[in-house]
């Protein structure tokens, strides 16, 4: 059943009312707002009320807009003081654990599904490597969790979307390109370099314009809108030339955040509201697509891969990367478990599906199943996990102090 425009608006309106109405109930409980949105998408699509297709131009536009906003918001997380204070564990998680996670997922995916080529298996690993604090908001915002651990979780999940993106783009280019891997990688590196330069220059010029140009002044009401305008302009400029728009957006966010301008601070509140809307719609769309994707065959192999990703790949990569760091063993185990797959992985999976990669359907099926399992597993354990580490710290005599969120 194809919905008319008023019916689409009605559906989105009711969905946002439902999620917002349950937000107070969800806080401090095991009820996950992301799980509610996914369940709503699955339910409406399964009974035929909605018909969400991954190649629908409107769905593709929504996916790309959400990815633009997510990457720009992730770039905004880079605050100079925060990075200096917690650079060690964060850098280990990003530089060591992220590629290790990609490799561990790829190896098992290749062993279980021989029809996947190595480039496709690595693409699946890159799609599933990023983590998402939206699903574990109770952890990131919990006062019971040590401040340092919360900051590492927040920084890692904010930055690994942008760092995983080049991996995703490289393996997509290799999968669909007519040239060799070296040629496609070289082309992508060139596009990424141009996109990064354009994103940096636009953010720099936009920031300087507010302070240096006579007669130019922003009111607080429009500071967030101005910052978002930079993100959209960076994407459009890069894509209209020879750059990569998604890289441009992420670099623009980072540049604006470390420039000590007021826009990133003002953008934070604006980001909270717009981000919540886009994330809710993304979870809803994903829920509808999961129903149509179905369970990959053989189901036993798919289940084994789910367990491997959640229980082995992420935990092993994090524990190895953080060995010898200044995080206590208890905190390392906590960080190793809370590696949820969320908005970025959904968007990357949908991006792969529309890319034309030969194994795109299977990659999307596997990614969808793992993301869904992660939403359930991590969404239902975030509050429990925060209470668990609080009790463990109290049992250790309160050695860890937690600062206000």
N, C-alpha and C positions, 0 to 999 in steps of 0.2 A: 504494500500500500504506500503510495507516494503522497507525502503531506504537502499541502499548499503552504504558501509563505505565512499566512496568519496562524496555521496549525503548528508550523515550526516555531514561530515566536511564542505561541502558547506553551508548547512543550518545554522550551528553554526556560520560560518564565516560571513554570511550575517546578521544574528541576531546581532552579536557583532558590526558590522559596523553600523547597523541601530541605535542601542542603543547609541553607542559612538557619532554618527553623530548628534543625537538629544539632547545630553547632554547639549550643550550650549543653545539650544532653551528652554529646560526644566527648566534650572536654573532661578528662580525668577518668574515662571509661575505656572499654575495649572496642567501643563502636567507632568505626573508621568512616569518615566522610567520603574518602576516596572509594571505599568499598560500596557505600550507598550509591554513589554516582555510577560505578561500573555495573552494579546489580540492576539499576534502573535501565541502563542501556541494554543489558542482556534481556531483561524482561520485555521491554517494549519491542525490541527487534524479534524476539522469539514468538510473540503473539501476532506479529504482522502489523503493529501500529506504526512502527518506523521501518524504513528500508535504507540502511546506511551502507553505502558502497565505497570501498577504498579508492576507487578511481573516479568518483564523482568530483567534478571541478570544485564544487562548493566545499566538499570535505577536504580536498587537497589544499585549498586556500586557507581553510581553518587550521589545518595541520601546520602549514608553513608559517602562518601568523603566530600560532602558539609557540612554535620553535624559535621564531625571531624574538619574541618577548622573553621566553625562557633563557635563551643565551645572553641577551642583554642584561636581564636581571641577575644572572649568574656572574657576569662581569662586574656588576655593581657590588658584589660581596667582597671584592678585593679591597680591603681597607689597609693602608700602610701599617698602622699600629698593630692591627690584629695579625697580619702576616708576620711581622717581626716577632711578636710574642709567641706564636705557635707554629713557626715555620718548619721546625724539625719533623714532628710527626705528620704534619700535613704534606710536606714535600715527599716523605717516604711513601705515604699512601698514594700520592699521585704519580710519582716518577717510577716507583718500584712495583707497588701493588696493582695499579691499573693495567699496565701491559702484561703483568703476570696473570691477572684474571682473564684477560683476553685470550692468552695462550692456553690456559687450563681449560677454559670453556671450549675452545676450538679443538683441542686434542680429543676430548671426550665426544664432542659432536661428530667429529670425523670417524671415530671408532664405532659409534652407535648408528650413524647414518652414512653409509659409504657413498651414497649418491651425491653427497655434498663434496664439492671440490675444496681444496685447502683455502682458497681465497674466500669461498662462501662460508666455510666453517669459521675462519677468522673474522669475517663480517658479522656473523652471529655473535661471536665473542665481543666485538666492539659495540654492537647494539646493546648488549646486556651488561657491559662493564660499568656504566654510570650509576650512581646511587641518587636517591631522591629524599630530601628531608620532609617533603609534604606528607608522605605516608607515615613518617615517624615524628610528627610535630610534637607529640607528647614528650618525646625524648629530647629533642632540640630545645624545647622551651621549659623543661622540667628543672626546678630549682634543686631538686634532690640529686641530679646528675652533676658531677664536678664541672665547673665552668670551662676548664681546659678541654675536657672531653667533648663538651657540647660545641665548642668553637671548632675543634678538629672535624667533628661530624659535619658541621655547617659549611666550613670552608671546603672540605673534600667534596661534598655533594654539590656545592656551587661551582667549583672549578672543573670537576671531571667531565661535565657535559661538554664544555668547550674543548677540552683536551681529547676526549674520545671522538669528537666530530671529525678530525682529520683522518683517523683510522677508518671510520665509516665511509667517508668520501673516497679514500684511496681504494678500498676493497670494492666499492660500487663501481668506480672507474675501471678497475681491472676486470670486473665481471662483465661489464657491458661494452668495453672498448674493443676496437679492432686491432689496436697496437699491442705491444708487449707490456709486461708489468712495469718495466723501467720507464717506458715512454709515457704510460698513463700516470705513473707516480710523478714524473717530471712535470707533466702538464698541470697536475693538481697542485704541486708545490708552487708553480708559477702563479696560478690563480689565487692560492691561499696568500702568497706574499703580497700580491697586488691588493687583495681584499683587506689584509691587515694594515697596509699602508693607508689605504683610503679610509678605513674605519678610524685609525689613529688621527689622521689629519682632520677629518670632519669633526671628531669629538674635540680635538684641540682647538680648532677654529671656532666651534660652537661655544666652547667654554670661554675663550678669550673674548668673543664678541660681546658677551654679557657684561664683562668687566671693563673692557677697553673702549668700545665704541660709544661716542657721545650720544646721549639721548636714548640709549637702549637700556631698558630696565624691565625686569620681570617681577610681576606680583607673585606672592606665595601661591596663589590659586593656580598659576600657569607654569610653575617651575617643573612639576612632574610631567606635564604635557610637553614642555620643551625638550626634556630629556628623552621622552619616548619618540618625539619627532626626529631627534638625532639618530635613534636606532633605525627607524623606518627609512630615513634618508640614506643612511650608511648601506643598508641592504639594497635599496633601489639603485644607488650609484654604482655599487660594485657589480650587481647583476646586469646593469645596462652597459657596462664596459667589458673588461676582461677579468674581473675579479670574482672571488667567491663571496656571495652576500652573507652567508652564515658566519664565516670567519670575520668579515668586516663588522658584523653586529657584535660579536663577542669582544673583539678588540676595542671597539668603541665603548662598550660598557666598562671594560677594565681601565681604559684611558680616562674616562670621565670620573671614575671612582678614585683614582690615585692623583687627580689633578688638584685636590683640595678645593673644589668648587662647592657651592651650596646645592647645586642641582641634584647630585646623588643622594644627599640627605633628604631633600624634599621629595625626591622620587620614591623613597622607601615606603611612605604611607600610600602614595598613589599606586605603587607596585602591589601592595598587599591586597587592595580591592580588585584591580584589574587582573592580577595574577590568579586570585581565587576564582574569578569568573572563567577565565580561559582554562584553568586546570580542571574545573568541574565539567566544562563542556568537553574537554579532551578525554577525561575518564568516561564520560557518557558515550562519546563516539567509539572509544575503544571497546566498551562493553558490547555495543551493537556489532562491532566487527568480529569480536571473539566468537560470537554465536555462529556467524557465517564461516569463520575459518575452520572450525571443527578441530578434532584431536588428530594430531599426526600419527601415521602408522609406521611401525608397530607401536601400540600404546605403551607397552612395557619399556621399550627403549626411550620413549618420550618421558615417562615417569622417572626413569633412571637419570636422565639428563636434568630434570627438574631438581631432583635430590642432590645431584652433583653440584649444580650451580649454587644452590642455597646453602648446602651443608659442607661443601668441600672447597670449591673454587675460590669464592670470596674469603672465607675464614683462613684458608691456607695461605693465600696471597698476603693478607693483612698481617697475620701472625709472623710470617717470614720477613716482611718488610719492616715491621716495627720491633723486631728482635734487637735488644740492646738499646732501645730508645728510652726516653725519660718517662714514658707512660708505664704505669704499674701493670703487672700481668692481668689483674682483674679488669682494668680499663681496656687492655688490648683485646681480651675475649669479648667484652661488650661491643667494642668497635667492630670486631670481626663478624659478629652476628648481624648487627644493624647495617646491612648494605642493601636496602630495598631497591627494587626496580620500579620506576614510576614514569613520570611524564616524559623525561628525555628518552628513555628506552622505547616508550610507546611511539613517540614521534619519529625516532630513528627507524623503528620497525615499519611504520607506515611509509616512511620515506623510501625504504628498501623495496616495499611492495610495489610502489609506483615507478620504480627505477628501471625495471626490465631486466634485472639480474636473473640468469637462468634458474637459480634455486630460490627465487624470491618467495614463492608460495610456501615452501617448506620452512624457510627461515622465519617468515611471519608466523606460521603456525606454532613453531617451537618457541619463538620469542613471546607470543601471546600467552601461551600456556605457562611459561615461566614467570612472566610479569604478573599474571593473574594469581599464581601461587604465592608470589612474593607479596602482593597486596594483602592477601588473606593472612599469611604467616607473620609478616612484619607489622601489618596494621592491627592485628589482634594481640601482639606482644609488646607494643611500644610502651603502654602504660604499665604493664606487668614488669617489663624490663627496667623502667625507671624506678619502680618500687623495689625491685630485686637489688639493684646496685645501691640504693639507699640503705637497705637493711644490711648488706654486706659491709658497707663503709661504717655503719654504726657498730657492727660487730668487731671491726678492726680498731675501734676506739675513736672514730671520727677524725682519722688522720687526714682525710681529704676534705678540703673546704670548697664550698660551692658559692660562687658569686651570683648576684641576682641576674636573671636573664635580661 
